[in-house]
Amino acid sequence: MTEQEPVELVAPTQIAKGDVIEDPVGHRWLNVTTVRVLTAGGTRSFYGDGPDDRVTFEEDERVKRRMR
């Protein structure tokens, strides 16, 4: 990602299939292909195309998403 690409911080509940989000632990970007709701409160796991493409966020965390 370059400095010019706009990003926004959003709640995990606002992430949908097709979004590109940051994996803060893996220091990379993930193209979301699947979303799984883990708790009623909003904890979600996001999956991409690769075998290691998975990141989970608690409901009170913010996700860095590339703006559409």
Secondary structure, 3 states (H helix, E strand, C coil): CCCCCCEEEECHHHCCCCCEEEECCCCEEEECCEEEECCCCCCEEEECCCCCCEEEECCCCCEEEECC
